[in-house]
Amino acid sequence: MRPYIPNGWELKAKLALYAALIEHVAAQAGQEPPRWTQDVGMAKTPTHLVKFGLPKMKASYESESPEPFRRHGFFAPAGYLVPV
């Protein structure tokens, strides 16, 4: 399954999303992420990975988003991509 990437995204934004995903999965597995993810930095434009219906939800996503996503400029609900 490929992550959703809007058309026109620049390479830096794509790399930032990939780095966030890899760091998140590595943390869940108790592993260190690859070193290259630390060098990617943030996407130029902060992006919400899940649509929100209320302004209160947006604030919640921004404060509770998993740390690897926040570090790279992405926001999602707490528990985003947690295996069940």
Secondary structure, 3 states (H helix, E strand, C coil): CCCCCCCCCCHHHHHHHHHHHHHHHHHHCCCCCCCHHHHHCCCCCCEECCCCCCHHHHHHHHHHCCHHHHHCCEECCCCCCCCC
